[in-house]
Amino acid sequence: MVQAIVGANWGDEGKGKITDMLAKESDIIIRFQGGSNAGHTIINNYGKFALHLLPSGVFYQHTTNIIGNGVALNIPYLVKEVQSLVEKGVPQPHILVSDRAQILMPYHVLFDTYEEARLAGKSFGSTQSGIAPFYSDKYAKTGFQVSELYDEESLKEKVYRICEMKNVLLEHLYHKPLLDPQEVFEEMLEYRAMVDPYVCDTSAYLYEAIRQGKRILLEGQLGSLKDPDHGIYPMVTSSSTLAAYGAIGAGIPPYEIKDIITVVKAYSSAVGAGAFVSELFGDEAEELRRRGGDGGEYGATTGRPRRVGWFDAVATRYGCRIQGATEVAFTVLDVLGYLDELSVCVGYEIDGQVTKDFPTTGKLNRAKPVYVKLPGWKCDIRGIKNYGELPGNCRSYIEFVEKEIGVKITMVSNGPGREDIILRR
């Protein structure tokens, strides 16, 4: 059976914790898109970790963790991340890397940084991890697959050809130092030595695993609103964040995905630029930011303060629909216990008309939130294991959200640890 875990909003929904929890019952966990540009925070008996490239199942010895063909593979980063786990007492995880995965090159990071600087005030708020240049090269067919590392003659010819093209941009657009193709080639041979222990035809591996009835978990990065087709374009990421892409980015048939767990935060947060209708500002925002997440609302990769806001039912309903959510995991609910009253954005007013449908970016930039206010529960709910033991106003908030988004909330996270979960299945 194949499950997918994906985000409903801008990312930062708490997918890492849910994946870590469900990995206990899984055989294989797969990262199928994105790269090291976002992080999943996990707290377990080994400590607190921010995973960026590795799947969130690496803390279990019974799991196989796969970097799928859809991932932007930063090879030195992968090796460093594995080493950092082992240094903190985590047993060496079992990792496989698709031979069809493409390699994120150092010059991708350079181009990302140079372009953000060139755009200045019109930048996209990139993490400057090289993701957009990487995917641009992938779809322009000027990238490098892992498999290409094993044919030195062909690799060298391609490296020289690509560097010639990149150097035109470096010289005439960015006015930066040129690439040395021989240095790039030698670096790629070092990459081959680094990644070789993990390389595998992961699609064939997964085909056999599915035939054997293995439990497989697809782990998405970011959320629906950062999808390049269905998100707040152009303030999006450069790979599809949707569960449907899991089939492509992992190399499995789409009909094998039976369950899509869409993770939804009990309030809204986002890193980076783009429309955010229910955003809070000033002291109100700072208080929620300080209390939020598992130690404040700050990006796991960038450390940037996250933008925060009230729960947005319009965006979340859309995010769940576009993911094809079969169930919802509702996270960081415990954070809201300090509030006397909570607001939920149930509609957008655009040009004098109220809609409950999530619009395209031009209209979204003109949208104003329409709120419904609900009473708070004014107590700490950590440690509660049974849904019926939650305060009445807390249950009312959950059930109001559930009705608005139209998908069953089957899990409620009321703390940062693996054990801080209430099941409603």
Beta strands, then each sheet from edge to edge (+ up, - down):
strand 1: 2-7
strand 2: 28-31
strand 3: 40-44
strand 4: 47-51
strand 5: 64-67
strand 6: 72-73
strand 7: 94-98
strand 8: 102-103
strand 9: 199-200
strand 10: 216-223
strand 11: 257-265
strand 12: 268-270
strand 13: 307-309
strand 14: 311-312
strand 15: 327-331
strand 16: 341-350
strand 17: 353-355
strand 18: 368-375
strand 19: 409-413
strand 20: 421-423
sheet 1: 9+ 7+ 5+ 2+ 10+ 1+ 11+ 15+ 19+ 20-
sheet 2: 3+ 4-
sheet 3: 6+ 8+
sheet 4: 12+ 13-
sheet 5: 14+ 16+ 17-
sheet 6: 14+ 16+ 18-
end
